[in-house]
Amino acid sequence: MRWEQKVQSAADSDIGLRRKNNQDAFTVQFSSSVEDWQRRGHLFIVADGMGGHAVGELASKMAVDSIPLTYFKSRNESIAEALTEAIEKANAEIHQRGMENRDFNRMGTTCVALVLCHKGAIVGHVGDSRCYRVRGDRIEQLTFDHSLEWELTRAGRLKPGEAFLPEAKHVITRSLGPEPAADVDIDGPFIVFPGDRFLLCSDGLTGHVPDHEIGMIVHSLPPDEAARLLINLANMRGGSDNVTVVIADCGPLPEGGAAPAPETPQQPVEPAVGAFWMLFFWLTILVIGIGAVLIATRHWIGGGVFTGLGAASLFALIAHWQRKRPVPMGNMPDTEIPPQTYREASARPTQEFLAGLARLKRELRELAADENWTIDWPAHDRAVAAAREALDRKHVARAMSEIGKAVDCLMTGLHAHRKKVRLAKMASEHAEADQRAAEQLAAELREAEQAEVTEHDAELSED
């Protein structure tokens, strides 16, 4: 990857539909100069906190604040080692904070961090928050979930895809904070092709949206639209957890610039053949020719020797050229597929997915009409009409984009409605509390008045 490649990013986090507070956190930090980028690259982080009340929220915020500070100031020349150092230091700080306060005991957070740099893409993570790469019509998971389910699968005690106990499905085996030391996984560097997209997310997304649907959305839509649709889709399917997504889109190589760095995929130029190897080639041809002449004149032994030597030399020469020849970009082998990628799926958009998305939208629209949500109906209807037109023309990506806009109109209305209901409930609870307080005060006043009357009657009796 090169500094001149523009990276577009989008990031968003949502509380979901069932949680009272958002324990997820994220940060995106771009290097401001080519020197900084050569040294540390661009950094993207997602953290998913764990713990009651505001404990998880504090742990995740500490992670996204601490890691960039340590990483960019590290004197370690290795990006992977600097990233490991930063994550380990964040773990120590969270653990220390947990030890100082009984209410914060064993607070923790997951963490996944992506660095885009001249070496490619490097990922550091602890927990079950994930990093994906979407390349063309494939999505690949670059991180191994530190969860009970994945650990049992790796140990051979659970088959991939086998049903797992729901209550234990998201039990994680590693996190930052609960223990004095953290076991950090570093994956990569992965080759970055122009057009590659990377997604970091918390398990609030992956708990409701499978890999192939994530891939379709990230593949088809601009980063900001993809981030909104992913969050909306997770909420439409239950929204049982906080949802956070960070998307980084690696742009094309600059035109007319200097030659890309060696790790950048490119269409190579054939290397020049050295004078020694050219001479060797012609000598090989000469030896083969002598062998052929000897065989033609019935000198079988001499002809066989010369022909054999020539053939061996020719094979050696071909093997040498094959080793020296660069591989064209379109045929470049993906050498980091096992063990560095752990799962993959198709990201090719399908009519079935669009139909399912449209069905969810219709159900949400009916609910909005029944409960009288405040919706920007003109914007919704324009998006629906544009989606139908795109489908008629078989423009799948455009149709997905327009359905996503219609869904966003409805989800904005849903959140406004929920907020209105919540505020009304709070007002009702406050009114009830005020009423109870007033009744209690009135009762106390009556008791005080009765006590005064009783005391006055007692004084009159004495007189």
GINOR-V227742 format. One record per backbone hydrogen bond with DSSP energy under -0.5 kcal/mol. CO is the residue of the C=O (numbers start at 1). NH is the residue of the N-H. Records with the same first field share a line. If there is no record, write none. Layout:
CO = NH, NH
//
This chain:
2 = 5
6 = 8, 251
8 = 249
10 = 247
12 = 245
14 = 243
21 = 23
23 = 49
25 = 47
27 = 45
29 = 43
33 = 37
34 = 38
35 = 39
36 = 40, 41
37 = 41
42 = 116
43 = 29
44 = 114
45 = 27
46 = 112
47 = 25, 49
48 = 110
50 = 108
51 = 56
52 = 55
54 = 58
55 = 59
56 = 60
57 = 61
58 = 62
59 = 63
60 = 64
61 = 65
62 = 66
63 = 67
65 = 69
66 = 70
67 = 71
68 = 72
69 = 73
70 = 74
71 = 74
78 = 82
79 = 83
80 = 84
81 = 85
82 = 86
83 = 87
84 = 88
85 = 89
86 = 90
87 = 91
88 = 92
89 = 93
90 = 94
91 = 95
92 = 96
93 = 97
94 = 98
95 = 99
96 = 100
97 = 101
101 = 104
102 = 105
104 = 107
108 = 50
109 = 176
110 = 48
111 = 126
112 = 46
113 = 124
114 = 44
115 = 117, 122
116 = 42
117 = 120
120 = 117
121 = 189, 190
122 = 115
123 = 187
124 = 113
125 = 185
126 = 111
127 = 146
130 = 201
131 = 142, 143
132 = 199
133 = 135, 140
134 = 197
135 = 138
137 = 347, 348
138 = 135
139 = 345
140 = 133, 142
141 = 342, 343
143 = 145
145 = 147
146 = 173, 174
147 = 151
148 = 152
149 = 153
150 = 154
151 = 155
152 = 157, 158
153 = 156
159 = 162
165 = 168, 169
166 = 169
168 = 171
170 = 172
171 = 148
176 = 109
182 = 184
185 = 125
187 = 123
190 = 121
191 = 193
192 = 265
193 = 196
196 = 250
197 = 134
198 = 248
199 = 132
200 = 246
201 = 130
202 = 205, 206
203 = 207
205 = 208, 209
210 = 213, 214
211 = 215
212 = 216
213 = 217
214 = 218
215 = 219
216 = 220
217 = 221
222 = 226
223 = 227
224 = 228
225 = 229
226 = 230
227 = 231
228 = 232
229 = 233
230 = 234
231 = 235
232 = 236
233 = 237
234 = 239
235 = 238
239 = 17, 18
243 = 14
244 = 202
245 = 12
246 = 200
247 = 10
248 = 198, 250
249 = 8, 251
250 = 195
254 = 257
261 = 264
266 = 268
274 = 278
275 = 279
276 = 280
277 = 281
278 = 282
279 = 283
280 = 284
281 = 285
282 = 286
283 = 287
284 = 288
285 = 289
286 = 290
287 = 291
288 = 292
289 = 293
290 = 294
291 = 295
292 = 296
293 = 297
294 = 299
295 = 298
298 = 300
299 = 303
300 = 304
301 = 305
302 = 306
303 = 307
304 = 308
305 = 309
306 = 310
307 = 311
308 = 312
309 = 313
310 = 314
311 = 315
312 = 316
313 = 317
314 = 318
315 = 319
316 = 320
317 = 321
318 = 322
319 = 323
320 = 324
321 = 325
328 = 331
329 = 332
333 = 335
334 = 337
336 = 340
337 = 340
343 = 141
345 = 139
350 = 354
351 = 355
352 = 356
353 = 357
354 = 358
355 = 359
356 = 360
357 = 361
358 = 362
359 = 363
360 = 364
361 = 365
362 = 366
363 = 367
364 = 368
365 = 369
366 = 370
367 = 371
368 = 372, 373
373 = 375
375 = 377
376 = 380
377 = 381
378 = 382
379 = 383
380 = 384
381 = 385
382 = 386
383 = 387
384 = 388
385 = 389
386 = 390
387 = 391
388 = 392
389 = 393
390 = 395
391 = 394
394 = 396
395 = 399
396 = 400
397 = 401
398 = 402
399 = 403
400 = 404
401 = 405
402 = 406
403 = 407
404 = 408
405 = 409
406 = 410
407 = 411
408 = 412
409 = 413
410 = 414
411 = 415
412 = 416
413 = 417
414 = 418
415 = 419
416 = 420
417 = 421
418 = 422
419 = 423
420 = 424
421 = 425
422 = 426
423 = 427
424 = 428
425 = 429
426 = 430
427 = 431
428 = 432
429 = 433
430 = 434
431 = 435
432 = 436
433 = 437
434 = 438
435 = 439
436 = 440
437 = 441
438 = 442
439 = 443
440 = 444
441 = 445
442 = 446
443 = 447
444 = 448
445 = 449
446 = 450
447 = 451
448 = 452
449 = 453
450 = 454
451 = 455
452 = 456
453 = 457
454 = 458
455 = 459
456 = 460
457 = 461
458 = 462
459 = 463
//
